[in-house]
Amino acid sequence: MTKKVKETFDAINSGNYQVMLDGLADDFVYHFHGRHALGGHRNTLKSMDAWWQRVGRLLPGANFEIREVLVSGGPWRTRIAVNSKIRGDLPDGTLYENTVLQLMTLRWGKVAEVETLEDLQVLERALSVVAKHGQQEALAEPIEDPGPGSSAPQY
């Protein structure tokens, strides 16, 4: 499973996030902590695709370096923890660098849950730099699917 996780991140680093979308279960939840342009809860392929497109526009060329992958459980409920670094150039010439922790639950090899945590101060500073250089989407509301009490997707 560690090899599959690393291969997925290698594909993302090459610009192919479709491999991540293909690995999602029919019924999944993806939660990126924080109320910012990349934050929020998603549970449809449409919103995840829109989110990855946004990531590509806001942090083009950002790459993940996998530092550690921990795997536990059987194929009916596999728990994975990924510790990685993300790095990428910002439009002002500075380097965006952050630690990313992801906790995942797989059911029979398909990703059912993802929880993503980053240092939000570092991420929000990077999004501010991106916005100051003309990409106002960096200040947009999160792309989210409707939850209880909401009427429409926000993407």
N, C-alpha and C positions, 0 to 999 in steps of 0.2 A: 504494500500500500504506500510506503514511503516513496518508492520509485514513481508510482502513478502521480502522487502529489507534486513531486519535483518536475515531472514531465508536463503537468498541467501549467505550472508556473513558467516553465521554459516556453511553452506555447504562447502564454499571455505576454511574456517579454518580447516575443517575436511579432506581436500584434494580432495574434489569433485568440481572441477571447471566446470564440464559438465552442472550443473544446470544454470550457468551463460551463457554458450553457448546456451543452450536450450531456454533461455529468449530473445535472440537476434532476431530482425526482419529480414526478408529476405534481406532487403536493410538497412544496418546499417553502421555507421562510429564510430570507437573507436580511440580517439586521446589521447595519453599520452605525455604530454609536455616534451621537451628536446631531445637532440641528444645524446642518450646513449643506452645501450643494451636493456632497457625496454621502451624506447620512441617510437615515431612514430605514423603513421596512419595505421589502419587496417580496412578492410571492407569485409573480407571473413572469413568463419568459419575455413578454413585451416590455415590462418595466426593467428587467435585468439587462436586456439588450439596450434600451435607452440609457440606462445607467452606465454601461460599459462605453457607449458612444460618448457620453459626457466625460467620463474619465479620460478618454483619448483626446478630447478637445482641451480639457483643463490641464492635464499633466502629460502631454505628448512625450513619448520617449522614456517615461518613468519605467524603471525595472526593479524587479524583486530579486533579492538575494536570500535564499532559504538558509536559515541558520540551524534550525532544528525542527524535526517532525517527530511527534510522539503519537503512537497508535495503540489503541486498546479496544478489546471487545471482539465479538464474533461478527460474521457477515450480516446477521439480522439487525445489529446495532453496533456499528463501529464508531468509536470516538477518536477524533484526530485533533491535535493541537499543533499549530504551525507558528513558529517564531521566525519572522523575516525582517529584512530591511528593505525599504523602498527608497530609491534615489532617482532624481531626475533634475534636469536644468530648468530653472524658472526664467521667465522672459526678461528679468532684470540682470541676468547673468549669474545669479547665485544658485546654489545647489539646494534642492529640496531633499532632505534626508529624514526619515522617520522610522520608528519601530512599528511593526504591524504584528498583532497577535490575532490569530483566527482559531476559533473553536468550531469544529464541524461534527455533525452527526450524519453518518451514512447508514442507509438501510438497504441491504442487499446490493451494495456497490454504488448506489445513487445518493447524491447529497440531498439530505432532507432539511438540514438546518446549518446555517453559518452565522456566526457572531464575530464581527470584526471590530477590533479596538486599535486605535492609534493615539498618539499624543495629540490631542485636539488643538492645543495652543500652537504647535508646530504646523499642523495641517491648516488651521485657519489663517495663520500668517502667510502661508504659501498661497492659499486661495485669494487673500487680499492682494498679494503681488500680482497674481494673474489678472484680477479685476482691474487693478490700476494700469495695466498694460492693454486694456481694451476688451478683455473677455468678461463682460458683465455676468455671464452665466455662472461665474465662480461665486457670485453672491446669491444665486437662485435658491429657492426652496428645494428641499430634497425631492427626488423622484420616489414616489411611494404609491403603493396600491391602496385602495380604500380599506379602511378598517371599520370597526363597529361605529355606526353613526355617520359615516361619510357617504357621499353619493357618487363620486367619480374618481378615477385615477388622477394622480397629479404628475403627469409627464407629457 
